[in-house]
Amino acid sequence: MSILSVSDLPLKGKKVIVRIDCNVPFGSAGEISDLTRIKACLPTIFYILRMGGAVILCGHLGSPKGKKNTQYTLEPCAKALAKLLNNPVLFLHDCVGTEVQKAVSAMKPGEIILIENLRFYPAEEHPELDPSFAETLASYGDVYVDDAFGSAHRKHSSTFEVPLRFKGKAAAGFLMLKEIEALGTLVHSPPTPFHVIVGGAKISSKIGPLEALLDKAETLYIGGAMAFTFLFALGYEIGDSPYEPTHLELAKKILGRCKRADIPVFLPVDSVVSNKTEHKIVTYKDGIKKGWEGVDIGPKTLAIWEKELVKANSIFWNGPVGIFENPLFAEGTFRLAKFLSKLSSLRVIGGGDSVAAINKLGLSERFSHISTGGGASLELLEKGSLPGIDALSKK
């Protein structure tokens, strides 16, 4: 995809609007618990500063539903950025208004501003409500850079409307380019054999990307809570495990398609189950009894998957295979992450909770690419592009 890069822009003496991903998780004490998304944008910011530009950062956090809510302020992100950049970051307590205009107008090369959560205004998520919101944001800079891949699947003011106002001057940041390259490889020419692992809670949220991936995948592995919909559709006893009754026919359709295309599908053959007070391992041949719920894939499943995954030359993984947030039910997800980290194949992690598990283990450097956007990575694999990418200038 031949889109403009930040390195193609004239930056000396320019004010550069940079859309970054501030949608970070917080711990119980109110501190940022994972800086991955903020750290990912640092190379772009450092480059702009080195080239003599001034940086106006913007982003969102959470879902404040178009209202100012201090629970979702970006001030902690400004403090984290200042520390990581070893450079002052001026935080503005609004993203529009006279004070913001004054501060931006007074900026000099080398200075950094972070404006407040864009989603404090309804027009960020619904540009049609007030086109002047995007106009105001665009007025802050001479050029525009998008480095928020995790929001690129949204047609929001800052990710779609603003870059359209910078004809020939709207570029991708280094993170965005890295995401497009890594995921684009899987879209267009994944090294074969190409294996796909999907987990997480619901088949309904991943059906589009899953069906698109089946056009390229040679082997499919299904874990997490979504596996129970498939297992139930096949007639297995799943006890109190969660499943989607309205998607049973869809599960059968996917399995049928895989069979016709000669794509092996590996569902769990055993599971860790819990009745809230104790847990044990059962096989699906014996079934999960009422009062028990599947919470993780079992050791036999892992052994089978590992034996198959070594045959792959490229692997895409999205979604944990168990309730890894609970240490008692984390073995499947953690063991899978450790195993994949040792392979030499192309291994791309599709954002979301899979990334959280890998970061928890400190294994992020051992993967080919870890996407910062769960929904964005899946949509890019499904559709081949995203609104936020389409809005950027072409070379």
C-alpha positions as CSV (number, residue, x, y, z in Angstrom):
1,M,0.0,0.0,0.0
2,S,1.7,3.2,-1.2
3,I,0.8,5.7,1.4
4,L,2.8,8.7,2.5
5,S,5.2,8.1,5.4
6,V,6.1,10.6,8.1
7,S,9.6,10.5,6.6
8,D,8.2,11.9,3.3
9,L,6.9,15.0,5.0
10,P,8.8,18.4,5.3
11,L,8.9,18.8,9.1
12,K,11.4,21.5,9.8
13,G,9.5,24.4,11.4
14,K,6.2,22.7,11.0
15,K,3.5,22.1,13.5
16,V,2.6,18.4,13.3
17,I,-0.7,16.9,14.4
18,V,0.0,13.4,15.6
19,R,-2.9,11.0,16.3
20,I,-1.6,8.5,18.9
21,D,-3.2,5.6,20.8
22,C,-3.8,6.7,24.4
23,N,-6.4,4.0,25.1
24,V,-4.2,2.3,27.8
25,P,-5.3,0.1,30.7
26,F,-5.2,1.4,34.3
27,G,-4.5,-0.5,37.5
28,S,-6.6,-0.4,40.7
29,A,-4.4,2.5,42.1
30,G,-5.2,4.6,39.1
31,E,-1.8,4.1,37.4
32,I,-1.2,3.1,33.8
33,S,-0.7,-0.7,34.0
34,D,0.6,-1.2,30.4
35,L,2.5,1.4,28.4
36,T,2.7,-0.7,25.2
37,R,0.5,1.6,23.1
38,I,2.2,4.8,24.3
39,K,5.7,3.4,23.8
40,A,4.8,2.3,20.3
41,C,4.4,5.9,19.1
42,L,7.7,7.1,20.5
43,P,9.8,6.5,17.3
44,T,7.5,8.8,15.3
45,I,7.6,11.6,18.0
46,F,11.4,11.4,18.3
47,Y,11.7,11.6,14.5
48,I,9.5,14.7,14.2
49,L,11.5,16.4,17.0
50,R,14.8,15.5,15.4
51,M,13.6,16.9,12.1
52,G,12.8,20.3,13.7
53,G,9.0,20.0,14.1
54,A,6.6,20.8,17.0
55,V,4.3,18.0,18.0
56,I,0.5,18.4,18.8
57,L,-0.5,15.0,20.2
58,C,-4.2,13.9,20.3
59,G,-6.0,10.7,21.2
60,H,-8.8,9.2,23.2
61,L,-9.2,7.0,26.3
62,G,-12.2,4.8,27.1
63,S,-15.8,5.7,26.3
64,P,-16.8,8.9,28.0
65,K,-19.8,9.1,25.7
66,G,-19.2,12.6,24.4
67,K,-19.1,14.2,27.9
68,K,-16.2,15.6,29.9
69,N,-15.3,13.1,32.5
70,T,-12.1,13.3,34.5
71,Q,-12.1,9.6,34.9
72,Y,-11.0,9.5,31.3
73,T,-8.5,12.4,31.3
74,L,-5.3,12.0,29.3
75,E,-3.2,13.8,31.9
76,P,-1.6,10.5,33.1
77,C,-0.6,9.8,29.5
78,A,1.0,13.2,29.3
79,K,3.1,12.5,32.4
80,A,4.0,9.0,31.0
81,L,5.1,10.5,27.7
82,A,7.2,13.2,29.3
83,K,9.0,10.6,31.3
84,L,9.5,8.3,28.3
85,L,10.6,11.1,26.0
86,N,12.7,12.8,28.6
87,N,11.1,16.0,27.3
88,P,8.4,18.3,28.8
89,V,4.9,17.6,27.5
90,L,2.4,20.4,28.0
91,F,-1.0,19.0,28.8
92,L,-4.1,21.0,27.9
93,H,-7.3,20.4,29.7
94,D,-9.4,20.7,26.6
95,C,-9.0,19.8,22.9
96,V,-10.8,22.8,21.5
97,G,-11.3,26.4,22.6
98,T,-9.4,29.7,22.9
99,E,-6.8,28.4,25.4
100,V,-5.9,25.5,23.1
101,Q,-5.6,27.8,20.1
102,K,-3.3,30.2,22.0
103,A,-1.1,27.4,23.2
104,V,-0.8,25.8,19.8
105,S,-0.1,29.2,18.1
106,A,2.7,29.9,20.5
107,M,4.5,26.6,19.9
108,K,8.1,26.5,18.9
109,P,10.1,23.6,17.2
110,G,10.9,20.9,19.7
111,E,7.9,21.5,21.9
112,I,5.2,18.9,22.6
113,I,1.5,19.4,23.5
114,L,-1.0,16.7,24.4
115,I,-4.6,17.9,24.1
116,E,-7.4,16.4,26.2
117,N,-9.5,13.3,25.3
118,L,-11.1,13.9,21.9
119,R,-14.1,11.7,22.9
120,F,-15.2,14.4,25.4
121,Y,-17.0,15.8,22.4
122,P,-19.7,13.8,20.6
123,A,-18.4,14.9,17.2
124,E,-15.2,12.8,17.6
125,E,-17.1,9.6,17.2
126,H,-19.9,11.1,15.1
127,P,-18.3,13.7,12.8
128,E,-21.6,14.4,11.1
129,L,-22.9,16.0,14.3
130,D,-20.5,18.9,14.0
131,P,-18.1,19.1,11.1
132,S,-16.5,22.2,12.7
133,F,-14.9,19.9,15.3
134,A,-12.7,18.3,12.6
135,E,-12.0,21.7,11.1
136,T,-10.8,23.0,14.4
137,L,-8.5,20.1,15.0
138,A,-7.1,20.4,11.6
139,S,-6.4,24.1,12.1
140,Y,-3.7,23.3,14.7
141,G,-1.1,21.9,12.3
142,D,0.7,22.2,9.0
143,V,0.8,18.5,8.4
144,Y,-0.9,15.4,9.9
145,V,0.5,12.0,11.0
146,D,-1.6,9.0,12.1
147,D,0.2,6.6,14.4
148,A,-2.9,5.2,16.1
149,F,-3.4,1.9,14.3
150,G,-5.8,0.7,17.0
151,S,-8.3,3.4,16.0
152,A,-7.8,3.2,12.2
153,H,-10.9,1.1,11.7
154,R,-13.1,4.0,12.9
155,K,-14.4,6.8,10.7
156,H,-14.0,9.3,13.5
157,S,-13.1,13.0,13.2
158,S,-9.4,12.6,14.2
159,T,-8.8,9.5,12.2
160,F,-10.7,10.1,9.0
161,E,-12.1,13.7,8.7
162,V,-9.0,15.5,9.8
163,P,-6.5,13.7,7.5
164,L,-8.8,14.4,4.5
165,R,-8.2,18.1,5.1
166,F,-4.5,17.6,4.6
167,K,-4.3,16.8,0.8
168,G,-0.8,15.5,0.1
169,K,0.2,16.1,3.7
170,A,-1.4,13.3,5.7
171,A,1.0,10.6,6.5
172,A,1.4,7.3,8.4
173,G,3.7,7.2,11.4
174,F,6.3,4.5,11.9
175,L,4.0,2.3,14.0
176,M,1.1,2.5,11.4
177,L,3.6,1.6,8.6
178,K,4.8,-1.4,10.6
179,E,1.3,-2.6,11.3
180,I,0.3,-2.3,7.6
181,E,3.4,-4.2,6.5
182,A,3.1,-7.0,9.0
183,L,-0.6,-7.6,8.6
184,G,-0.5,-6.9,4.9
185,T,1.9,-9.8,4.5
186,L,-0.8,-12.1,6.0
187,V,-3.5,-10.5,3.8
188,H,-1.6,-10.8,0.5
189,S,1.1,-13.5,0.7
190,P,1.5,-15.3,4.1
191,P,4.4,-17.7,4.1
192,T,2.9,-21.2,3.8
193,P,1.8,-23.3,5.6
194,F,-0.2,-20.5,7.3
195,H,-1.9,-21.5,10.6
196,V,-4.5,-19.4,12.4
197,I,-5.3,-19.5,16.1
198,V,-8.5,-17.8,17.3
199,G,-9.7,-17.6,20.9
200,G,-11.6,-15.1,23.1
201,A,-15.2,-15.0,24.1
202,K,-17.5,-14.9,21.0
203,I,-17.5,-16.2,17.5
204,S,-20.0,-13.4,16.6
205,S,-17.3,-10.7,17.0
206,K,-14.8,-12.5,14.7
207,I,-16.9,-14.2,12.0
208,G,-16.0,-11.8,9.2
209,P,-12.2,-11.9,9.8
210,L,-12.4,-15.7,10.4
211,E,-14.1,-16.4,7.1
212,A,-11.6,-14.1,5.3
213,L,-8.7,-15.9,6.9
214,L,-10.0,-19.3,5.8
215,D,-9.3,-18.2,2.2
216,K,-5.6,-18.3,3.1
217,A,-5.2,-20.6,6.1
218,E,-4.1,-24.2,5.9
219,T,-4.9,-25.0,9.5
220,L,-7.3,-23.6,12.1
221,Y,-7.2,-23.8,15.9
222,I,-10.1,-22.7,18.0
223,G,-9.9,-22.1,21.8
224,G,-11.3,-19.9,24.4
225,A,-15.0,-19.5,25.2
226,M,-15.8,-19.4,21.5
227,A,-14.8,-23.1,21.2
228,F,-17.9,-24.1,23.2
229,T,-20.2,-22.9,20.4
230,F,-18.4,-25.3,18.0
231,L,-18.2,-28.1,20.5
232,F,-21.9,-27.8,21.3
233,A,-22.8,-27.7,17.6
234,L,-20.9,-31.0,17.2
235,G,-23.0,-32.6,20.0
236,Y,-20.5,-32.5,22.9
237,E,-21.7,-32.0,26.4
238,I,-20.3,-28.5,27.6
239,G,-22.0,-28.2,31.0
240,D,-22.4,-24.6,32.1
241,S,-19.8,-23.3,29.7
242,P,-20.7,-20.1,27.7
243,Y,-21.8,-20.5,24.1
244,E,-23.8,-18.6,21.5
245,P,-27.0,-20.6,20.7
246,T,-27.9,-18.2,17.9
247,H,-24.6,-19.0,16.1
248,L,-24.7,-22.8,16.2
249,E,-25.6,-23.1,12.5
250,L,-22.8,-20.6,11.7
251,A,-20.3,-22.8,13.6
252,K,-21.5,-25.8,11.6
253,K,-21.2,-23.8,8.4
254,I,-17.6,-22.9,9.2
255,L,-16.7,-26.4,10.1
256,G,-18.3,-27.6,6.8
257,R,-16.4,-25.1,4.8
258,C,-13.1,-26.2,6.4
259,K,-13.9,-29.8,5.6
260,R,-14.7,-29.1,2.0
261,A,-11.5,-27.0,1.7
262,D,-9.4,-29.7,3.5
263,I,-8.5,-27.3,6.3
264,P,-7.8,-29.2,9.5
265,V,-9.6,-27.7,12.5
266,F,-8.2,-28.4,15.9
267,L,-10.8,-27.9,18.7
268,P,-9.9,-28.7,22.3
269,V,-9.9,-32.4,23.2
270,D,-9.7,-31.7,26.9
271,S,-10.4,-28.7,29.2
272,V,-9.8,-27.4,32.7
273,V,-13.2,-27.1,34.2
274,S,-14.4,-25.3,37.4
275,N,-17.5,-25.4,39.6
276,K,-16.5,-22.2,41.4
277,T,-14.9,-24.1,44.3
278,E,-12.6,-26.5,42.7
279,H,-11.2,-27.3,39.2
280,K,-10.1,-30.4,37.3
281,I,-9.3,-31.6,33.8
282,V,-11.9,-33.5,31.7
283,T,-11.9,-34.7,28.1
284,Y,-14.7,-33.8,25.7
285,K,-15.2,-37.5,25.0
286,D,-16.4,-37.7,28.6
287,G,-18.1,-34.3,28.4
288,I,-18.4,-31.4,30.9
289,K,-21.2,-32.1,33.4
290,K,-23.8,-29.6,34.6
291,G,-22.5,-27.3,37.3
292,W,-19.1,-27.2,35.7
293,E,-17.7,-24.7,33.3
294,G,-14.7,-24.9,30.9
295,V,-12.1,-22.3,31.8
296,D,-9.0,-23.3,29.9
297,I,-7.7,-25.7,27.3
298,G,-6.2,-28.8,28.7
299,P,-2.7,-30.4,28.4
300,K,-3.7,-33.0,25.8
301,T,-5.0,-30.1,23.6
302,L,-1.8,-28.2,24.0
303,A,0.4,-31.2,23.1
304,I,-1.6,-31.8,19.9
305,W,-1.5,-28.1,19.0
306,E,2.3,-27.8,19.6
307,K,2.9,-30.8,17.4
308,E,1.0,-29.2,14.5
309,L,2.2,-25.6,15.0
310,V,5.9,-26.5,14.4
311,K,4.9,-27.2,10.8
312,A,3.8,-23.6,10.1
313,N,5.8,-21.0,8.3
314,S,3.4,-18.2,9.4
315,I,1.0,-18.0,12.4
316,F,-1.7,-15.5,13.3
317,W,-3.0,-15.6,16.9
318,N,-5.9,-13.5,18.2
319,G,-7.6,-14.2,21.5
320,P,-6.6,-16.1,24.7
321,V,-7.5,-19.8,25.0
322,G,-8.7,-19.6,28.6
323,I,-9.5,-17.1,31.4
324,F,-5.8,-16.2,31.8
325,E,-6.6,-13.3,34.1
326,N,-7.1,-15.9,36.8
327,P,-3.7,-17.6,37.6
328,L,-5.5,-20.9,38.1
329,F,-6.7,-20.9,34.5
330,A,-3.8,-19.2,32.7
331,E,-1.7,-22.3,31.9
332,G,-3.1,-22.8,28.4
333,T,-2.7,-19.2,27.2
334,F,0.7,-18.8,28.8
335,R,2.1,-22.2,27.6
336,L,0.9,-21.4,24.1
337,A,2.6,-18.0,24.2
338,K,5.8,-19.5,25.5
339,F,5.8,-22.2,22.8
340,L,5.1,-19.7,20.0
341,S,7.8,-17.4,21.2
342,K,10.4,-20.1,20.5
343,L,9.4,-20.8,16.9
344,S,11.3,-19.3,13.9
345,S,8.2,-18.8,11.7
346,L,6.5,-15.5,11.1
347,R,4.3,-15.1,14.2
348,V,1.8,-12.2,14.3
349,I,-0.3,-11.5,17.4
350,G,-3.5,-9.7,16.6
351,G,-3.9,-7.4,19.5
352,G,-6.3,-7.6,22.4
353,D,-5.9,-9.9,25.4
354,S,-3.4,-12.1,23.6
355,V,-1.0,-9.2,23.8
356,A,-1.7,-8.6,27.5
357,A,-0.8,-12.3,28.1
358,I,2.5,-12.0,26.2
359,N,3.4,-8.7,27.9
360,K,2.7,-10.3,31.3
361,L,5.3,-13.0,30.4
362,G,7.8,-10.5,29.1
363,L,7.9,-12.2,25.7
364,S,7.0,-9.3,23.4
365,E,10.4,-9.1,21.8
366,R,10.3,-12.7,20.7
367,F,7.5,-12.3,18.2
368,S,7.6,-11.1,14.6
369,H,4.9,-8.5,15.2
370,I,2.5,-7.7,18.0
371,S,-0.4,-5.6,16.8
372,T,-1.5,-2.6,19.0
373,G,-5.1,-3.0,17.6
374,G,-7.3,-6.0,18.2
375,G,-10.4,-4.8,16.3
376,A,-8.3,-3.0,13.7
377,S,-6.0,-5.9,13.0
378,L,-9.0,-8.2,12.5
379,E,-10.7,-5.8,10.2
380,L,-7.6,-5.2,8.1
381,L,-7.2,-8.9,7.6
382,E,-10.9,-9.1,6.6
383,K,-11.1,-6.1,4.3
384,G,-7.6,-5.5,3.2
385,S,-7.7,-1.8,4.3
386,L,-9.2,0.5,6.9
387,P,-10.9,4.0,6.8
388,G,-8.0,5.6,8.7
389,I,-5.5,4.2,6.2
390,D,-7.7,5.2,3.2
391,A,-7.8,8.8,4.5
392,L,-4.0,9.2,4.3
393,S,-2.3,10.7,1.3
394,K,-0.9,8.4,-1.3
395,K,2.7,8.7,-2.5
